[in-house]
Structures are given as C-alpha cells and as structure tokens.
C-alpha cells in the first residue's frame, strides 16, 4: 500500500481497486454528494478509481483515499482533478457523513496542498468551487488559505458557484 503522505491523524494514499465499497459509501451517498452533482454508481466509481490511478502516474497528483491512522478505515477522499488550464489543479474533498465536523477535510486538504506544492510539476494555482448552499465547504477552503475569487457558472451543476484559488508559485 502506497502512502504518499500523512498528517497527525490521517493517511492519504493512491486509490486502490479494493477501495470501491468504502468509496461508494462516500461518492454513492446522496447526502454527501448533494452539492456536487449527486451520488455516483459503483460502476462510475470504479471508473473514477482507474482514472485517478492513471492521473497519479501521469501527472504526479490525483484524488487520494483518506484513512484514519488509528484504525486504517477509509473516511474520505481528497486531492486534485486536472483543471482546464494545465498549470492549475482543482481541489476536491468528500468525507463520510459520520466524519463531518471533526476537521478531517481541512487537515487532508492542507496535506494535499503541501504535497502538490512540493511535488506538483507545472501546477502554479489551486482552484476550487463551492455550491453557495454549502457554506461548510467554503470554510474548509478559507481555513487552508484559499481566497474567494468570485462566482462562475458551471454547466455540470447548472448553477453559479463560488470559486476559490491559491497561488503556489
């Protein structure tokens, strides 16, 4: 098992095929994914895991599986999607609802940003978008040092979302 990096409480590693059931509890949850386009099917998640494994190999970053150090249980996913601009990466994080409000999202996101800053080839800016109805997510982004950059229309969600950014260079 590859552990690219860790925090005091968390291990973050490249997604594995056998993460499917645990990740389905997150990405397959209508409540967790309410502000992110809705729940995914197991087959969609299986494709996502393959995509993120390939992305890690090709770009040196991806979305990672987040595990609690104390018991190695998978509690979330956090990391980066490639953005439209090749010098940007889009931060995302989703956590099992039982883990909300414990600071795991900010802890994992800060670790991902630090890892990308250290190892992310050609990435100069991190971006993120938040549904205005989800203020908790904006709080996580501000906590890790991202700043609001205005509203933008997103076709996939059919709404305006608040955009955040952070320069790495």
N, C-alpha and C positions, 0 to 999 in steps of 0.2 A: 504494500500500500504506500503510495507516494504522498508525503505530507509536504506540500510546497512551503507552508508557513503555519505559524501558530500564534496564539495570544495567551494570556494568563488562563483563560477558561476554555478556549476553542482550538480545534484543529481544522485546517482548511486544506482540502486535497482535491486533486483532479477527479472528476466524476467517474464512477465505475459502473459497468453494466448492472452489477448486482445492487446498485443504489435505487433501482427502479421503484420498488414498493415504497420505500421511505420517502423518495422524492414525490411519488404520486400523492402521498398524504399532504404534501405542501402544494404542488402545482395542480393537483386534482381537486383541491378544496375550493368550492365556490366562495367561501368566506375569505380565505387567504387571497384569492385572486380576483376579488370583487372589483378592485380599482385597476386591474392590469389585463383587461380583455377577457376575463372569465377562466374557468377551470379547463385544464387540458386532459386528454385521454391518456391512457397508459401507452398507446402506440405513438402518440405525439411526443410524450416524454422520452420514450426510447430513442426516437429520432434526435431529440434535443441532447441527450447524453452523448450520442455518437458525434453530433455536431461539436459539442464543447470539448470532447477529447481531441478531435481533429484541430479545432481552433487553438487549443493549448500547444499542440505540436507545431502548428504553422506560425502562430503569432506570439507565443510565449505568455499568453494570458487567456482566461476563459471565465466561465461561471464555475465556482467550486462548490463541492459538498461541504457543509459546515457540521462538525461533530462536537459534542460536548466532551471535553477531556476526561471528566470524571467517570463516564461510563461508555464512551465511544458511540453514543446514539446520535443518529442524524437528526438535527433540529432545523436545518435550513439550507439555503443555497445563497451564495453571494459572489459577485465578481463582475465580469465585463463582457458585453457584446461589442462587436466592432460597430463603429458609427459610420455614417455616410462619408465623413471626412476621414481619410486613412490615418491622420495624426490625432484622432480623438477615439476615446473608448467610452461606452455608455455603462455606467454603474447600475446594477440592479441587486436587489436582495428580497428574499421571501422566506419567512420563517413559519414553522408550525405554530398554529394559534396558541397552543399551550405554553409557548415560549415568548409570547409578546410581553412587552413592558419590563423586561429584565436587562435591557441594554445590549443584547446579543447582536442586533442589527448594526448598531453604531460600532461595536467592537470588531465585528467581522469586516464591515465596510472600511474602517480605518486601516485594518491589516491589509486588505486588498489594495487600497490606495498606496500604502507604503511599499508593498511588493511591486506594484506597477511602476512606481517612481524609481525603484532600484533596478528593476529588470525589464521594464516595458520598452521594447525597441520602437522608436519612432512615435510613441504616444506623447503628445505635448499637453493635451487637455482631457479632463474627465467631464462628461456631461451626464445629466440625469433628468428625468421628467416625472412629475408627481401630479396625480389627479387632485384637483382643488378640494375634493371631498375627503381627502386623506391627509389631514394635517400632521399626523404622527410620522409619516414618511418624510415630509419636509423637515421636521425637527431632527431626524436622523442625519439628513444631509447637511444641515446647518451645524450640527454638533461635530461633524468631521471636517468642517472648514469650507464647505461648498457655499457659493453665494447665488442668490436668485438672479436670473438673467432675463426675466420676462416670460410672457405667455407665448405659446406656439400651438398651432392646430396640428393634430395628429389624425391621419386618415384611419389608422387601425382601431383607434378608440372613438373616432368621430366626435372629438371634443378638443377644446383648448386645455392645455396642461401647463403648469408652472415649471419652467426649466431652470436648472441649476448648473453651475460649472465650477471648475477648479483648474487653474493652470499648473502644469507640472514643470515646465521649463523655466 
